[in-house]
């Protein structure tokens, strides 16, 4: 059958095609098909990587973070969600330009990757906000990681133009509890992060288990980020305070 097909394509009779020639043509076509399949796989892999990774920093993007977060919720393992926001980052863009701001973001990504542990995921949610999904069994270990992130980012940044700048970060932490869902975790860590920012920045705050039960109304707001609802205010135990 294969010989007849090749003969039809070449315009010769099946008997006129030597077996060796048929085999060579078959191998050539199979090799071409294999190369095309390999290239298709590579293109698909690149597309999947780009869909889940931030183009600037190479970290997981929001989609990648959410996918990993959902997988961790299903696994039942102990872990923590850490949100990090650079303090007064807009001033860096306004004063030094967006290229300098991008360099700060890239260096922030590098430093965060240095302080996390194996099994942790570092991602960029967007803008100057980052997330760490930390495989920490207890809150004390998670808080140590959060403080390490604050410390490593408090070291001076030196950008290509030779400008040395001081950068700080506000960090919010929430430890996973049974029955949690991704939206609840994001809101709780968001609350803690903006408390850290309200205190002056450059610090880490945990939204602890007891606090979550006592102040459930604060953490269980409609699924909209607190900063988007009140861009100049952040929640606290006593109401709303003005962010610095």
C-alpha positions as CSV (number, residue, x, y, z in Angstrom):
1,X,0.0,0.0,0.0
2,X,2.8,2.4,0.9
3,X,4.6,1.6,-2.4
4,X,1.4,2.3,-4.4
5,X,1.0,5.7,-2.6
6,X,4.6,6.7,-3.2
7,X,4.3,5.6,-6.8
8,X,1.2,7.6,-7.4
9,X,2.9,10.7,-6.0
10,X,6.0,10.2,-8.1
11,X,4.1,9.2,-11.2
12,X,5.8,5.8,-11.5
13,X,4.4,2.3,-11.1
14,X,4.9,0.5,-7.9
15,X,7.2,-2.0,-9.5
16,X,9.4,0.7,-10.9
17,X,10.3,2.0,-7.4
18,X,13.2,0.1,-5.8
19,X,12.5,-1.0,-2.2
20,X,15.6,1.0,-1.0
21,X,14.2,4.2,-2.6
22,X,10.8,3.6,-0.9
23,X,12.5,3.2,2.4
24,X,14.6,6.3,2.0
25,X,11.5,8.4,1.1
26,X,9.6,7.0,4.1
27,X,12.4,7.8,6.5
28,X,12.7,11.3,5.1
29,X,9.0,11.9,5.5
30,X,9.0,10.4,9.0
31,X,12.0,12.6,10.0
32,X,10.2,15.7,8.6
33,X,7.0,14.8,10.5
34,X,9.0,14.2,13.7
35,X,10.7,17.6,13.4
36,X,7.4,19.3,12.8
37,X,6.0,17.6,15.9
38,X,9.0,18.5,18.0
39,X,8.7,22.2,16.9
40,X,5.0,22.2,17.7
41,X,5.7,20.9,21.2
42,X,8.4,23.5,21.7
43,X,6.0,26.3,20.5
44,X,3.3,24.9,22.8
45,X,5.7,24.8,25.7
46,X,6.8,28.4,25.1
47,X,3.2,29.6,24.8
48,X,2.3,27.9,28.1
49,X,5.3,29.4,29.8
50,X,4.5,32.9,28.6
51,X,0.9,32.5,29.6
52,X,1.9,31.8,33.2
53,X,5.1,33.9,33.6
54,X,5.8,37.6,33.9
55,X,7.7,39.0,30.9
56,X,9.7,41.5,32.9
57,X,10.9,39.4,35.9
58,X,10.5,35.9,34.7
59,X,8.5,35.1,37.8
60,X,5.1,33.4,37.8
61,X,2.4,35.9,36.8
62,X,-1.1,36.2,38.4
63,X,-2.4,33.3,36.3
64,X,0.6,31.1,37.4
65,X,0.2,32.1,41.0
66,X,-3.5,31.3,41.0
67,X,-2.9,27.9,39.4
68,X,-0.2,27.1,42.0
69,X,-2.4,28.4,44.8
70,X,-5.3,26.2,43.8
71,X,-3.1,23.1,43.5
72,X,-1.8,23.7,47.0
73,X,-5.3,24.1,48.4
74,X,-6.1,20.6,46.9
75,X,-2.9,19.0,48.2
76,X,-3.7,19.7,51.9
77,X,-0.1,20.5,52.6
78,X,0.8,23.2,55.1
79,X,1.9,26.5,53.6
80,X,1.5,30.2,53.8
81,X,0.6,33.1,51.4
82,X,2.8,36.2,51.6
83,X,1.9,39.4,49.7
84,X,4.5,42.1,49.3
85,X,4.1,45.7,48.0
86,X,7.0,48.1,47.5
87,X,6.6,51.3,49.5
88,X,6.3,54.6,47.5
89,X,7.2,52.8,44.3
90,X,5.4,55.4,42.2
91,X,7.9,58.0,43.4
92,X,10.7,56.0,41.9
93,X,9.0,56.0,38.5
94,X,8.2,59.7,38.8
95,X,11.6,60.7,39.8
96,X,13.9,58.3,37.9
97,X,11.7,57.0,35.1
98,X,10.1,53.8,34.3
99,X,13.3,52.1,33.1
100,X,14.7,52.6,36.6
101,X,11.5,51.3,38.1
102,X,11.7,48.2,36.0
103,X,15.3,47.6,37.2
104,X,14.0,47.8,40.8
105,X,11.3,45.3,40.0
106,X,13.8,42.9,38.4
107,X,16.2,43.2,41.3
108,X,13.3,42.7,43.8
109,X,12.4,39.5,42.0
110,X,16.1,38.3,42.2
111,X,16.3,39.1,45.9
112,X,13.1,37.3,46.8
113,X,14.2,34.2,44.9
114,X,17.3,34.2,47.1
115,X,15.5,34.1,50.4
116,X,12.8,31.6,49.7
117,X,13.1,27.9,50.3
118,X,12.8,24.9,48.0
119,X,9.2,24.3,47.2
120,X,8.2,28.0,47.5
121,X,6.8,29.9,44.6
122,X,7.7,33.6,43.9
123,X,5.4,35.5,41.6
124,X,4.5,39.0,40.5
125,X,0.8,39.8,40.7
126,X,1.3,43.1,38.8
127,X,2.8,46.5,39.2
128,X,5.0,46.5,42.3
129,X,3.1,43.7,44.1
130,X,4.6,40.3,44.6
131,X,3.5,37.0,46.1
132,X,5.3,34.1,47.8
133,X,3.6,30.8,48.3
134,X,5.7,29.3,51.0
135,X,5.8,25.7,52.0
136,X,5.9,26.5,55.7
137,X,4.3,24.2,58.3
138,X,3.9,26.8,61.0
139,X,3.3,30.5,61.2
140,X,6.6,31.3,63.0
141,X,8.6,29.9,60.1
142,X,6.5,31.8,57.6
143,X,7.0,35.0,59.5
144,X,10.8,34.5,59.5
145,X,10.6,34.3,55.7
146,X,8.5,37.4,55.5
147,X,11.0,39.3,57.7
148,X,13.8,38.0,55.6
149,X,12.1,39.4,52.5
150,X,11.7,42.8,54.3
151,X,15.4,42.7,55.3
152,X,16.8,41.8,51.9
153,X,14.8,44.5,50.2
154,X,15.9,47.2,52.7
155,X,19.4,46.9,51.3
156,X,20.2,49.7,48.9
157,X,19.4,49.3,45.2
158,X,21.9,50.5,42.6
159,X,20.6,50.9,39.1
160,X,22.5,51.1,35.8
161,X,22.7,54.9,35.8
162,X,24.7,54.7,39.0
163,X,21.8,56.0,41.2
164,X,21.7,54.5,44.7
165,X,18.2,54.3,46.2
166,X,16.6,53.1,49.4
167,X,13.6,50.8,48.9
168,X,11.3,49.3,51.5
169,X,8.4,46.8,51.3
170,X,5.2,46.2,53.2
171,X,4.5,42.5,53.7
172,X,1.3,40.7,54.7
173,X,1.2,37.0,55.7
174,X,-1.6,34.5,56.2
175,X,-1.1,30.9,57.2
176,X,-3.4,28.3,55.5
177,X,-6.2,26.9,57.6
178,X,-8.6,24.0,56.9
179,X,-11.5,25.1,54.9
180,X,-9.8,28.2,53.4
181,X,-10.4,29.2,49.8
182,X,-8.1,31.1,47.5
183,X,-10.2,34.3,47.6
184,X,-10.3,34.3,51.4
185,X,-6.5,33.9,51.6
186,X,-5.9,36.7,49.2
187,X,-8.1,39.1,51.1
188,X,-6.6,38.2,54.5
189,X,-3.1,38.6,53.2
190,X,-4.1,41.9,51.6
191,X,-5.5,43.2,54.9
192,X,-2.2,42.3,56.7
193,X,-0.1,43.9,53.9
194,X,-1.9,47.3,54.1
195,X,-1.7,47.3,57.9
196,X,2.1,47.0,57.4
197,X,2.0,49.9,55.0
198,X,-0.2,52.0,57.4
199,X,2.4,51.5,60.1
200,X,5.0,53.2,57.9
201,X,6.1,50.3,55.7
202,X,9.3,48.3,55.8
203,X,7.7,45.7,58.0
204,X,5.7,42.4,58.0
205,X,2.3,41.8,59.5
206,X,0.5,38.5,60.0
207,X,-3.2,38.0,59.8
208,X,-3.4,35.2,62.3
209,X,-5.9,32.4,62.8
210,X,-7.5,33.9,66.0
211,X,-7.7,37.3,64.4
212,X,-9.3,35.9,61.3
213,X,-12.1,34.3,63.4
214,X,-12.5,37.4,65.6
215,X,-12.5,39.9,62.7
216,X,-14.1,37.8,60.0
217,X,-16.1,40.7,58.6
218,X,-12.9,42.5,57.7
219,X,-11.4,39.7,55.8
220,X,-14.5,38.5,54.1
221,X,-15.4,41.5,52.1
222,X,-16.7,41.3,48.5
223,X,-14.1,39.9,46.1
224,X,-12.5,43.3,45.3
225,X,-9.1,44.4,46.5
226,X,-9.2,46.7,49.5
227,X,-6.8,49.1,47.9
228,X,-9.1,49.4,44.8
229,X,-12.0,50.3,47.1
230,X,-10.1,52.8,49.2
231,X,-6.9,53.8,47.4
232,X,-5.8,56.2,50.3
233,X,-7.0,54.2,53.2
234,X,-6.2,50.8,54.8
235,X,-8.2,48.8,57.3
236,X,-7.1,48.3,60.9
237,X,-8.6,46.9,64.1
238,X,-9.9,50.3,65.1
239,X,-11.3,51.4,61.7
240,X,-9.6,53.1,58.9
241,X,-6.2,54.9,59.1
242,X,-4.5,57.1,56.5
243,X,-1.7,55.3,54.7
244,X,1.7,57.0,54.7
